[in-house]
Amino acid sequence: MDLISLQQVLTVAGFLAVLGLAALAARFRRGPLAGNGRRLRVTEVLALSPSERAIILRVDGRDYLVLRQRGTAPVVMPLPGGQP
């Protein structure tokens, strides 16, 4: 009594081969999910106290000030200057 037939082994091997080729193609193609066109960048981080931070973010060419304090919601304010 065979638990695994030759057809099942070949099917699994074929599936793994196609999956491996797809992974290689995605790695070398560097699609939009690869991070080439990053839109968000942390410009500067300043610790105001052990539980507070001021962070300057650049998003799509505009700067934003993010004020974070542990246990509260962050405050986000656009900074003057930069692209509209």
N, C-alpha and C positions, 0 to 999 in steps of 0.2 A: 504494500500500500504506500503510494507516494504522496507525501504531504505537499510537496512543491513540484509542479510540472516544469518542463523545459520552457513552455510558452510563458509561464509566469516569470521565470528568471529573465527571459529575453525582454519581456515587457518592462520590468523594473530597470534593467540595464539600459534600455532605450530611453526611458523616461529620465533617468539620471544623466545620460549623455546630453539630451536636449536641455535639461536644466543647467548643466555645467556650461554648455555653449551660450545659453542665454545670459548667464552670470558674467562670462567673459566679454560678451558683446556689450553688456551694460557698463562694465568697468572701463572698457576702452573707448566707448562712444562718448561718455561724459555728457549725459543728457542734462536737462534743466534741474534735475534733483541732485546733481553732483556738487552744487555750490559754486559754480563758475560766476553766476550773476548775483552775487550777494547784495541784498538791499539794506541790510541792517548791520551796523558796526558800532561797537562800544568805543567811544572816543576817549573818555576819561571817567575814572571812578575815584571819589573822595570819601573817606570815612569821616563823618562828622562826629560820631560817638560810637561806642561799641555796638549800638543797635540801629544807628542811622547812617544812610549812605546817600550821596548825591551822585547821579550818573548822567553823563551826557551821551546821548545816542544820536547817531546820524542815520536817518531813514530816507531813502530816495533823495538825497542831497539836502535834506532839511535837518536841523539840529533840534533836539528835544531835551529838556531837563527832567529827569525822573528823580523824585525824592522818595526814598523808601525808609520805613521804620518798621521794625519787627512787630508783628501783631496787628498792623493796620494796612489799609489799601494804599498802594503807591499813588503819588500825585504826579501827573504828566503835564508839562507846560511847554509849548513851542517857544524856541528862542528867536529873538529878532535876528534879521540877517539871513543869508542863505536863499535858496531858490523858493519861489512861491509854489 
